[in-house]
């Protein structure tokens, strides 16, 4: 039995504390959440779509951000 579509997800969290320098003791919290979907066209080819949301919260002024990423692609395996 061949499943034509598959999906997946990821979650990543990172907590960092600066040691020394101008930002000693300051902290960053990074979170990334993603989802992917793949559709198999035939034995060798598939299409992929990936979405990721990245978020950085920082004690350092003007360092934090929120970012959305969308990726589309084709994969060939032989």
C-alpha positions as CSV (number, residue, x, y, z in Angstrom):
1,X,0.0,0.0,0.0
2,X,1.4,3.4,-1.1
3,X,0.5,6.4,1.0
4,X,0.6,9.4,-1.4
5,X,0.7,12.1,1.3
6,X,2.7,12.4,4.5
7,X,2.9,15.1,7.1
8,X,5.1,16.0,10.0
9,X,5.8,18.7,12.6
10,X,8.7,20.1,14.6
11,X,9.0,22.1,17.8
12,X,12.4,23.5,19.0
13,X,13.0,25.7,22.0
14,X,16.4,27.1,23.1
15,X,17.2,29.2,26.2
16,X,20.5,31.0,26.2
17,X,22.2,33.1,28.9
18,X,25.1,35.4,28.0
19,X,28.3,34.9,30.2
20,X,30.6,37.9,30.3
21,X,30.9,41.0,28.1
22,X,28.3,43.8,27.8
23,X,25.3,41.4,28.0
24,X,26.4,39.3,31.0
25,X,23.4,37.6,32.6
26,X,21.0,38.6,29.8
27,X,18.9,35.9,28.2
28,X,17.4,34.8,24.9
29,X,14.4,32.5,24.3
30,X,14.1,31.1,20.8
31,X,11.0,29.0,19.7
32,X,10.5,27.5,16.3
33,X,7.3,25.6,15.3
34,X,7.0,24.0,11.9
35,X,4.7,21.8,9.8
36,X,5.4,19.9,6.5
37,X,3.4,18.1,3.9
38,X,4.7,15.9,1.1
39,X,2.7,14.5,-1.8
40,X,4.2,11.5,-3.7
41,X,3.6,11.9,-7.5
42,X,5.2,8.5,-8.4
43,X,8.0,6.2,-7.3
44,X,10.7,8.9,-7.8
45,X,9.1,12.3,-7.5
46,X,7.3,14.2,-4.8
47,X,6.1,17.8,-4.0
48,X,6.8,19.4,-0.6
49,X,5.4,22.4,1.3
50,X,6.9,23.5,4.7
51,X,5.8,26.3,7.0
52,X,7.8,27.5,10.0
53,X,7.1,30.2,12.6
54,X,10.2,31.5,14.5
55,X,10.1,33.7,17.5
56,X,13.0,35.2,19.6
57,X,12.4,37.0,22.9
58,X,15.5,38.7,24.3
59,X,16.5,40.8,27.3
60,X,18.7,42.7,24.9
61,X,16.9,45.7,23.4
62,X,15.9,45.5,19.7
63,X,17.1,41.9,19.3
64,X,13.8,40.0,19.4
65,X,11.9,39.1,16.2
66,X,9.0,37.0,14.8
67,X,9.5,35.4,11.4
68,X,7.3,33.3,9.1
69,X,8.9,31.1,6.5
70,X,7.1,29.1,3.7
71,X,9.0,26.7,1.4
72,X,7.8,24.8,-1.7
73,X,9.8,22.3,-3.5
74,X,10.1,19.1,-5.6
75,X,12.2,16.1,-4.6
76,X,13.5,13.4,-6.9
77,X,15.0,10.2,-5.6
78,X,16.6,7.6,-7.9
